[in-house]
Amino acid sequence: MPEARGIAVLEDWEIAVVDARLQEFTASVDAVRAAVVASVDGFALAHSATEQTSGERLAAMTSAMLALATAVGRELSLGTMEVLMLEASEGKVLMQSIPLPRGSLLLMAACGQRSVIGHVLWSARECGRKIQAELSGQ
């Protein structure tokens, strides 16, 4: 399997698993307007949106934001970066890492301002756990 930066390139069946779990996540959380699962180097593997957005652009921004958050956490000796949340006047964004045995994937979910971020966070973590389990053969 060829290597990309951060994680081995996923096979077609693995991308299908990631896409299916992302679609389940976005279908189960009404507030999610856009979501993407990306490689750590910023390439979109799966994308779901209720509005016109670029999965590739969201993937690249998610990668950059999580790299910056990881650096801040390292500088402040906070341990492993798990979740980054951003709140703006018109919505909220949640970003998290999905650790895998051979690297990590990134999950980003953009929600409306009225979303219950605890529900979005719980659902995103469940999505990540399902992806981990299926891609790890558990």
C-alpha angles and dihedrals in degrees: 000000000000118000126238121186110287101003139026112264108269121243120238094260090052092051089049089054092049091048093048093050091047091050089050090050095050092044091052096050113057094193096062110106097174136004136178137183110209142177116252089254091060106261118139114237096174133006136187127180141165090201135041107284135145113245091199093053092046090049092051093048092047091052092050094046094048091047089053092046090050091052092050091049091049092048091051093042092239096145127233116359110241110164137008119197127191124189121196133172093266103033153337134259127204122193127183142168121241106207117212130180092255099038138307141288125208128228123200125183125184116200140180121265092255094055119120100240093200090061092046091048093049092047092047091051090050090050090051092048091052092050091048092050096048097043091045092051095244 
